[in-house]
């Protein structure tokens, strides 16, 4: 049978856990309009009495809805996968955010300046640009002229994408848990030009979860208040 000290300890731990969950949900809700943001869950393990034992962060990599944009350099991935980037330090990182642009040298880059793949130079003197479903990039100098091949936007997959480490700006790095990237073959059709992927946050579900947490915290606070009164009464009896 749990004594009062045990109830206080477990209630405190559960409250701290609820505050942690509230932080994750708040982050999800604040990133509802962030392209390619992936919903984060906090899985908790409870003991036989319903008290918190341990927990872990889990990121949901299901695809968000696609939204059409006017930028011809923007792409979205259909299905699982990531686009490798090369950052300013020469490190390979991965993203699903295909809202690309070009730098002063005409290289295809992210808005943060990370280079797409190992480098695709688009240039500036073209009438239009075509990014095919397999990632091949062509520029056309005239409306009806022949296209000039500029390179291919690579797409990779991971055996366990949930094991990737998020490093900010919706970019990730591989870990032992994620495994090594596997390059998609040249016949894939995962890329949609003129589209971006929106977040996969379920705002209605997160609002409901936030309400449940508030209710749980209120109940715990009331319980702690009752226990405090019991202690005060016990002290008065001893006096």
Buried (B, 14 or more C-beta within 10 A) or exposed (E): EEEEEEBBEBBEEBBEBBEBBBEBBEBBBEBBEBBBBBBBBBEBEEEEEEBBEEBEEEBEBEBBEBEEBEBEBBBBBBEBBBBBBBBEEEEBBBBBBBBBBBEEEBBBBBEBEBBBBEEBEBEEEBEEBBBBBBBBBBBBEEEEEEBEEBBBBBBBBBEEBEBBEEEEEBBBBBEEEBBEBEEBEEEBEBBBBBBBBBBBBBEEEBEEBBEEBEEBBEEBEEBBEEBEEEEEEEEEEEE
